[in-house]
Amino acid sequence: MQFKIDAISGNARATTLTMAHGEVQTPVFMPVGTQGVVKALDHTDMLNLGAKIILGNTYHLYLRPTSKVVKKLGGLHGFSKFPNNFLTDSGGFQAFSLGKLDKKNTKQDENGIMFKSHIDGSMHYFTPQSVLDTQYDLGSDIMMILDDLVALPNTRERIELSIKRTTKWAKEAIEYHVSQKAKGIGTNQNIFAIIQGGTDKEFRKMSAEQLCAMSDYDGFAIGGLSVGELNNEMYDTVEYTVQFMPKDKPRYLMGVGTPEDLIENIDRGVDMFDCVMPTRNARNGTLFTTFGRINIRGAKFKEDGKPIDEACSCYTCQNYSRAYLNHLYRSGEMTYFRLASIHNLHYYLNLMKECREAILNDNWSEFKKEFYLKRGKK
Amino acid sequence: MQFKIDAISGNARATTLTMAHGEVQTPVFMPVGTQGVVKALDHTDMLNLGAKIILGNTYHLYLRPTSKVVKKLGGLHGFSKFPNNFLTDSGGFQAFSLGKLDKKNTKQDENGIMFKSHIDGSMHYFTPQSVLDTQYDLGSDIMMILDDLVALPNTRERIELSIKRTTKWAKEAIEYHVSQKAKGIGTNQNIFAIIQGGTDKEFRKMSAEQLCAMSDYDGFAIGGLSVGELNNEMYDTVEYTVQFMPKDKPRYLMGVGTPEDLIENIDRGVDMFDCVMPTRNARNGTLFTTFGRINIRGAKFKEDGKPIDEACSCYTCQNYSRAYLNHLYRSGEMTYFRLASIHNLHYYLNLMKECREAILNDNWSEFKKEFYLKRGKK
């Protein structure tokens, strides 16, 4: 990966990542395509939205259709036909969320995570090395390492253990990746480590320092947030952690968040984000606009001939009325899900474009003020 | 409506209907957009498929969002943004199918049909005039009259009653439409009557002669088929009925059918078709190809890198593998429904295009033979 800082305004950064499947300009929001597809959309929709990178979930793809099948069909790019970059997570988060639902069949030990497939009940074991093998098969442009994630709040002992394990696994992962690259495997693929530590500053510093010392990593993520803590705790944790992360590598905040969360964390120096929020909210009827959120299910939209957001240039707003979307939702028509997902993703991607523009113009703090003013907040 | 016969080959016809929203070349298959949308697709998808006419359901749209709302938003064209022609049914078929489920709340009398809304339980009464008022609001290019449909098999008395009522309602409808047009209402809208009579030749002749004598109708449909009778009974009934229908007006066989049904009925002189089959089958995994049907759910497609049909030029076949579609289906991804619906509708619309080509080249009977040969039949 080539990494270049294009501009800094306050603590907000505009950077460019150049990878095997093209350039990614930051701040960037990565739409989530869990099973090799962004829900309700296809690769042409993603290209029309201007997405340069989307996320795939290792856990899901490993189980179905299996990473071997994806590899046979040309990796995630050949399989889904999305020609730009893919980031794949490690499966650690799914093991974590499944673990909460199925404690009996999920076991973490010092070498990896044992879990039961939610599809056919078969047992599987993920190790720092095995999740990279899976991601080599998937052919993603950025691979995430296996980390040991814990729910918040939690005991100091458990959080400390998660840091210790995450560091151990990160060492094993980077050694394995370096040795695999030497054999010609994954040479076009980048690898990010994941900082843990809950909302405790001491732990975050410890985790960040241990991981960021491993200079073979292409970038670093802040993990273990957006898992139940307060918003301000999240912002404070990010603000504190970022200072221990290298300036010359991308910074990725995992699983975050609302438009406000993106603004607040860009303000604290984060470059990359992913979240199911725009697509999941679209499916629930919640649509993002420059003036805040609306719920399109509302009876007041039944005869409303205006687009979702008159300031929006997305395909949906250029074509359809709130009344039509309200009707499609109420009638249970699947078409609704695609049109709403296009709008919400356009909102997120466009917001990132505007943020970048503001940073390049060294106008970040004005832009941020403006963002809240339009919503009638702060 | 301007109606022109472009060519006849055997009994198969190639014709052109010119209406307010453009030309429709026949034989034509009209995709079904029950609630103002073809399921899983949008108006751009329909334009990309080359659809010149789609169907909307009066019953559904009348109840939700209501025809008043559709009118306020520019009729079906303004509401859905599909700029080509719409045909709307009368609601008679839905009253018929609901009637089978809810006999207590569905009552036909000599003036119309009383039924209970499947949405909110409210009671409604459709008359020959009221269903036209609704269709004036919807702004469809072809309006169907209220008919009295019966399930097959049925008693001679009930079928005779259905013919009598259908003729009475057809008279009332055309008188009402002529008077409304004189007032400037529905002047761009065409109206079709619907021939009933089950599979009984005497009854079909009676109904056809009574209706086709009403020369203000723009076209005639054969209704009351594809409701439980055998395939050959349907074909025989159509073959017999067509001879009593005017040559200089379009002939529409309602609710039919499989690709084979289309071929057989074009062979008997039918111009227009509609059916939920391509979109409904797509959603169930059944995909149409030049060599017959496949079910994409099958495990044998899990690693199959080929498109659904190598001879197909649709968007889905040009982009995606059977393996990807199989994966999307198995994973419950909504994207599957759109891609599969695009393929099946392309198959139907393209088949009609090929039929027309064959008729224009006076090559119909060869074409028909070829169609079955590719499927290894006849």
Interface residues (C-beta under 8 A of the other chain):
Chain A: Q35 G36 V37 V38 K39 A40 L41 D42 H43 T44 H60 R64 P65 V69 K72 L73 F79 S80 K81 K302 E303 G305 N319 Y320 S321 A323 Y324 N326 H327 L328 R330 S331 E333 M334 T335 F337 R338 L339
Chain B: Q35 G36 V37 K39 A40 L41 D42 H43 T44 H60 R64 P65 V69 K72 L73 F79 S80 K81 K302 E303 G305 N319 Y320 S321 A323 Y324 N326 H327 L328 R330 S331 E333 M334 T335 F337 R338 L339
